[in-house]
Amino acid sequence: MIGFYLAAVVVTLLQYLRVWEKRMLPLLALFAFLALGHFRGEWDSWGRLFHLAAGLCGLLLLAMLSPPRHGAG
């Protein structure tokens, strides 16, 4: 699993350098935190913290991808 997430980090970094899209950065961080979390293990406190950080990066990415809401009426 760690190898998959590291490969995803590299591919996302290359894509970010190609298009310079700021929405790639939370995705890059998400993959990096997942790789670190799996490397540390689920029973390690740092591993749990890295998985939490990955979840927060996912929520940030969701907020960045959501269209702006317009007021009713």
DSSP file (Angstrom, degrees, kcal/mol; ACC not computed):
  #  RESIDUE AA STRUCTURE BP1 BP2  ACC     N-H-->O    O-->H-N    N-H-->O    O-->H-N    TCO  KAPPA ALPHA  PHI   PSI    X-CA   Y-CA   Z-CA
    1    1 A M     >        0   0    0      0, 0.0     4,-2.2     0, 0.0     5,-0.2   0.000 360.0 360.0 360.0 -38.3    0.0    0.0    0.0
    2    2 A I  H  >  +     0   0    0      1,-0.2     4,-2.4     2,-0.2     5,-0.2   0.909 360.0  52.2 -62.3 -40.9    2.8    2.4    0.8
    3    3 A G  H  > S+     0   0    0      1,-0.2     4,-2.3     2,-0.2    -1,-0.2   0.874 107.6  52.3 -61.9 -38.3    4.3    2.0   -2.7
    4    4 A F  H  > S+     0   0    0      2,-0.2     4,-2.2     1,-0.2    -1,-0.2   0.932 111.3  45.8 -63.2 -45.9    0.9    2.8   -4.2
    5    5 A Y  H  X S+     0   0    0     -4,-2.2     4,-2.0     2,-0.2    -2,-0.2   0.867 111.7  51.7 -68.8 -35.2    0.5    6.0   -2.2
    6    6 A L  H  X S+     0   0    0     -4,-2.4     4,-2.1     2,-0.2    -1,-0.2   0.903 110.1  49.3 -66.4 -39.1    4.1    7.0   -3.0
    7    7 A A  H  X S+     0   0    0     -4,-2.3     4,-2.6     1,-0.2    -2,-0.2   0.898 109.6  52.1 -63.8 -39.2    3.5    6.5   -6.7
    8    8 A A  H  X S+     0   0    0     -4,-2.2     4,-2.5     2,-0.2    -2,-0.2   0.874 107.5  52.8 -64.2 -36.5    0.3    8.6   -6.4
    9    9 A V  H  X S+     0   0    0     -4,-2.0     4,-2.5     2,-0.2    -2,-0.2   0.933 111.2  46.3 -62.1 -46.1    2.4   11.4   -4.7
   10   10 A V  H  X S+     0   0    0     -4,-2.1     4,-2.5     2,-0.2    -2,-0.2   0.927 114.1  47.0 -64.1 -45.7    4.8   11.3   -7.6
   11   11 A V  H  X S+     0   0    0     -4,-2.6     4,-2.3     2,-0.2    -1,-0.2   0.912 114.0  47.7 -63.9 -42.2    2.1   11.3  -10.3
   12   12 A T  H  X S+     0   0    0     -4,-2.5     4,-2.6     2,-0.2    -1,-0.2   0.898 111.2  51.2 -66.2 -40.0    0.2   14.1   -8.6
   13   13 A L  H  X S+     0   0    0     -4,-2.5     4,-2.5     2,-0.2    -2,-0.2   0.920 110.8  48.3 -62.5 -43.9    3.3   16.2   -8.2
   14   14 A L  H  X S+     0   0    0     -4,-2.5     4,-1.4     1,-0.2    -2,-0.2   0.900 112.3  48.9 -62.9 -40.3    4.1   15.8  -11.9
   15   15 A Q  H  X S+     0   0    0     -4,-2.3     4,-2.3     2,-0.2     5,-0.3   0.899 110.4  51.2 -66.0 -39.9    0.6   16.7  -12.8
   16   16 A Y  H  X S+     0   0    0     -4,-2.6     4,-2.9     1,-0.2     5,-0.2   0.925 110.0  49.3 -62.7 -43.9    0.8   19.8  -10.5
   17   17 A L  H  < S+     0   0    0     -4,-2.5    -1,-0.2     1,-0.2    -2,-0.2   0.783 112.7  49.8 -66.4 -25.4    4.0   20.9  -12.1
   18   18 A R  H  < S+     0   0    0     -4,-1.4    -2,-0.2    -5,-0.2    -1,-0.2   0.897 127.9  18.1 -78.2 -41.9    2.4   20.5  -15.5
   19   19 A V  H  < S-     0   0    0     -4,-2.3    -2,-0.2    -5,-0.1    -3,-0.2   0.581  84.9-139.5-110.4 -12.2   -0.8   22.4  -14.9
   20   20 A W     <  +     0   0    0     -4,-2.9     2,-0.6    -5,-0.3    -3,-0.1   0.895  41.5 162.7  51.1  46.0    0.0   24.6  -11.9
   21   21 A E    >   -     0   0    0     -5,-0.2     3,-1.9    -6,-0.2     4,-0.3  -0.860  36.0-149.9 -98.4 120.7   -3.5   24.0  -10.4
   22   22 A K  T >  S+     0   0    0     -2,-0.6     3,-1.1     1,-0.3    -1,-0.1   0.712  91.5  71.4 -66.4 -19.1   -3.7   24.8   -6.7
   23   23 A R  T 3> S+     0   0    0      1,-0.2     4,-0.7     2,-0.2    -1,-0.3   0.641  86.8  67.5 -71.1 -11.7   -6.4   22.1   -6.2
   24   24 A M  H <> S+     0   0    0     -3,-1.9     4,-2.7     1,-0.2    -1,-0.2   0.763  85.0  72.1 -74.8 -25.0   -3.7   19.5   -6.7
   25   25 A L  H <> S+     0   0    0     -3,-1.1     4,-2.5    -4,-0.3     5,-0.2   0.907  96.3  45.9 -64.8 -44.9   -2.0   20.5   -3.5
   26   26 A P  H  > S+     0   0    0      0, 0.0     4,-2.4     0, 0.0    -1,-0.2   0.878 114.3  50.7 -64.2 -33.1   -4.5   19.0   -1.0
   27   27 A L  H  X S+     0   0    0     -4,-0.7     4,-2.2     2,-0.2    -2,-0.2   0.907 110.1  49.5 -66.9 -41.5   -4.6   15.8   -3.1
   28   28 A L  H  X S+     0   0    0     -4,-2.7     4,-2.2     1,-0.2    -1,-0.2   0.925 113.0  46.6 -60.8 -45.6   -0.8   15.7   -3.0
   29   29 A A  H  X S+     0   0    0     -4,-2.5     4,-3.0     2,-0.2     5,-0.2   0.884 108.8  56.4 -65.2 -38.4   -0.9   16.1    0.7
   30   30 A L  H  X S+     0   0    0     -4,-2.4     4,-2.2     1,-0.2    -2,-0.2   0.942 110.4  43.4 -58.6 -48.9   -3.7   13.5    1.1
   31   31 A F  H  X S+     0   0    0     -4,-2.2     4,-2.3     2,-0.2    -1,-0.2   0.897 114.4  50.6 -65.0 -39.7   -1.6   10.9   -0.7
   32   32 A A  H  X S+     0   0    0     -4,-2.2     4,-2.4     1,-0.2    -2,-0.2   0.927 111.5  47.3 -64.8 -44.3    1.5   11.8    1.3
   33   33 A F  H  X S+     0   0    0     -4,-3.0     4,-2.7     1,-0.2    -1,-0.2   0.871 111.0  52.1 -65.9 -36.0   -0.2   11.6    4.6
   34   34 A L  H  X S+     0   0    0     -4,-2.2     4,-2.5    -5,-0.2     5,-0.2   0.911 109.5  49.5 -65.4 -41.0   -1.8    8.3    3.7
   35   35 A A  H  X S+     0   0    0     -4,-2.3     4,-2.1     2,-0.2    -2,-0.2   0.931 114.0  45.6 -62.5 -44.3    1.7    6.9    2.8
   36   36 A L  H  X S+     0   0    0     -4,-2.4     4,-2.4     2,-0.2     5,-0.2   0.901 111.7  52.4 -64.8 -40.5    3.1    8.2    6.1
   37   37 A G  H  X S+     0   0    0     -4,-2.7     4,-1.9     1,-0.2    -2,-0.2   0.901 112.1  44.6 -63.3 -41.4    0.1    6.8    8.1
   38   38 A H  H  < S+     0   0    0     -4,-2.5    -1,-0.2     2,-0.2    -2,-0.2   0.849 111.9  53.8 -71.0 -33.6    0.5    3.4    6.6
   39   39 A F  H  < S+     0   0    0     -4,-2.1    -2,-0.2    -5,-0.2    -1,-0.2   0.917 113.2  41.9 -65.7 -42.2    4.2    3.5    7.1
   40   40 A R  H  < S-     0   0    0     -4,-2.4    -2,-0.2    -5,-0.1     7,-0.2   0.815 113.1-126.2 -75.7 -30.4    3.8    4.3   10.8
   41   41 A G    ><  -     0   0    0     -4,-1.9     3,-0.8    -5,-0.2     6,-0.2  -0.017  17.3 -89.1  98.8 155.4    1.0    1.8   11.3
   42   42 A E  T 3  S+     0   0    0      1,-0.2    -1,-0.1     5,-0.1     6,-0.1   0.691 121.8  55.7 -76.5 -17.5   -2.5    2.1   12.7
   43   43 A W  T 3  S+     0   0    0     -3,-0.1     2,-0.3     4,-0.1    -1,-0.2   0.550  89.3  90.5 -91.5  -7.0   -1.5    1.4   16.3
   44   44 A D  S <> S-     0   0    0     -3,-0.8     4,-2.1    -7,-0.2     5,-0.2  -0.687  77.4-135.0 -87.5 140.5    1.1    4.2   16.4
   45   45 A S  H  > S+     0   0    0     -2,-0.3     4,-2.0     1,-0.2    -1,-0.1   0.877 108.2  50.7 -65.1 -35.9   -0.2    7.6   17.5
   46   46 A W  H  > S+     0   0    0      2,-0.2     4,-2.6     1,-0.2    -1,-0.2   0.872 106.9  55.0 -67.0 -36.0    1.7    9.3   14.7
   47   47 A G  H  > S+     0   0    0      2,-0.2     4,-2.0     1,-0.2    -2,-0.2   0.922 109.1  46.4 -62.0 -44.0    0.1    6.9   12.2
   48   48 A R  H  X S+     0   0    0     -4,-2.1     4,-2.2     2,-0.2    -1,-0.2   0.895 111.7  52.2 -64.4 -39.0   -3.4    7.8   13.5
   49   49 A L  H  X S+     0   0    0     -4,-2.0     4,-2.5     2,-0.2    -2,-0.2   0.898 108.8  49.9 -64.6 -40.6   -2.5   11.5   13.3
   50   50 A F  H  X S+     0   0    0     -4,-2.6     4,-2.0     2,-0.2    -1,-0.2   0.888 110.3  50.1 -66.0 -38.2   -1.3   11.2    9.7
   51   51 A H  H  X S+     0   0    0     -4,-2.0     4,-2.0     2,-0.2    -2,-0.2   0.892 110.4  50.3 -66.2 -38.2   -4.6    9.4    8.7
   52   52 A L  H  X S+     0   0    0     -4,-2.2     4,-2.2     2,-0.2    -2,-0.2   0.923 109.5  50.9 -62.6 -44.2   -6.5   12.2   10.4
   53   53 A A  H  X S+     0   0    0     -4,-2.5     4,-2.2     1,-0.2    -2,-0.2   0.876 107.8  53.3 -62.0 -37.4   -4.5   14.8    8.4
   54   54 A A  H  X S+     0   0    0     -4,-2.0     4,-2.0     2,-0.2    -1,-0.2   0.910 108.3  50.1 -63.7 -41.6   -5.3   12.9    5.2
   55   55 A G  H  X S+     0   0    0     -4,-2.0     4,-2.0     1,-0.2    -2,-0.2   0.896 109.8  50.5 -62.6 -40.3   -9.0   13.0    6.0
   56   56 A L  H  X S+     0   0    0     -4,-2.2     4,-2.3     1,-0.2    -1,-0.2   0.879 108.3  52.4 -66.2 -37.2   -8.7   16.8    6.6
   57   57 A C  H  X S+     0   0    0     -4,-2.2     4,-2.5     2,-0.2    -1,-0.2   0.885 107.6  52.7 -63.6 -38.0   -6.9   17.2    3.3
   58   58 A G  H  X S+     0   0    0     -4,-2.0     4,-2.2     2,-0.2    -2,-0.2   0.900 109.4  48.3 -63.5 -40.4   -9.8   15.3    1.6
   59   59 A L  H  X S+     0   0    0     -4,-2.0     4,-2.2     2,-0.2    -2,-0.2   0.888 110.6  51.3 -66.9 -38.3  -12.3   17.7    3.2
   60   60 A L  H  X S+     0   0    0     -4,-2.3     4,-2.2     2,-0.2    -2,-0.2   0.914 109.9  49.7 -63.1 -42.5  -10.3   20.7    2.1
   61   61 A L  H  X S+     0   0    0     -4,-2.5     4,-1.9     1,-0.2    -2,-0.2   0.899 108.9  52.5 -62.7 -40.6  -10.2   19.3   -1.4
   62   62 A L  H  X S+     0   0    0     -4,-2.2     4,-1.4     1,-0.2    -1,-0.2   0.911 109.6  48.8 -61.0 -42.7  -14.0   18.8   -1.3
   63   63 A A  H  < S+     0   0    0     -4,-2.2    -1,-0.2     1,-0.2    -2,-0.2   0.877 111.1  50.4 -65.2 -37.0  -14.5   22.4   -0.2
   64   64 A M  H  < S+     0   0    0     -4,-2.2    -1,-0.2     1,-0.2    -2,-0.2   0.813 113.6  45.0 -71.1 -29.1  -12.2   23.6   -3.1
   65   65 A L  H  < S+     0   0    0     -4,-1.9    -1,-0.2    -5,-0.2    -2,-0.2   0.654  90.1 100.7 -88.6 -16.9  -14.1   21.6   -5.7
   66   66 A S  S  < S-     0   0    0     -4,-1.4     3,-0.1    -5,-0.2    -3,-0.0  -0.471  79.1-116.1 -71.1 137.3  -17.6   22.5   -4.5
   67   67 A P        -     0   0    0      0, 0.0    -1,-0.1     0, 0.0    -2,-0.1  -0.391  39.4 -93.9 -69.4 151.8  -19.2   25.2   -6.6
   68   68 A P        -     0   0    0      0, 0.0     2,-0.4     0, 0.0     0, 0.0  -0.373  39.2-123.6 -66.5 144.3  -20.0   28.5   -4.8
   69   69 A R        -     0   0    0     -3,-0.1     2,-0.3    -2,-0.1    -3,-0.0  -0.722  20.4-149.3 -91.0 138.2  -23.5   28.8   -3.3
   70   70 A H        -     0   0    0     -2,-0.4     3,-0.1     1,-0.1     0, 0.0  -0.803  26.4 -99.6-104.8 148.3  -25.6   31.7   -4.3
   71   71 A G        -     0   0    0     -2,-0.3     2,-0.3     1,-0.1    -1,-0.1  -0.274  43.0-101.5 -64.1 150.2  -28.2   33.2   -2.0
   72   72 A A              0   0    0      1,-0.2    -1,-0.1     0, 0.0     0, 0.0  -0.548 360.0 360.0 -75.3 132.1  -31.9   32.2   -2.5
   73   73 A G              0   0    0     -2,-0.3    -1,-0.2    -3,-0.1    -2,-0.0   0.435 360.0 360.0  96.1 360.0  -34.0   34.6   -4.3
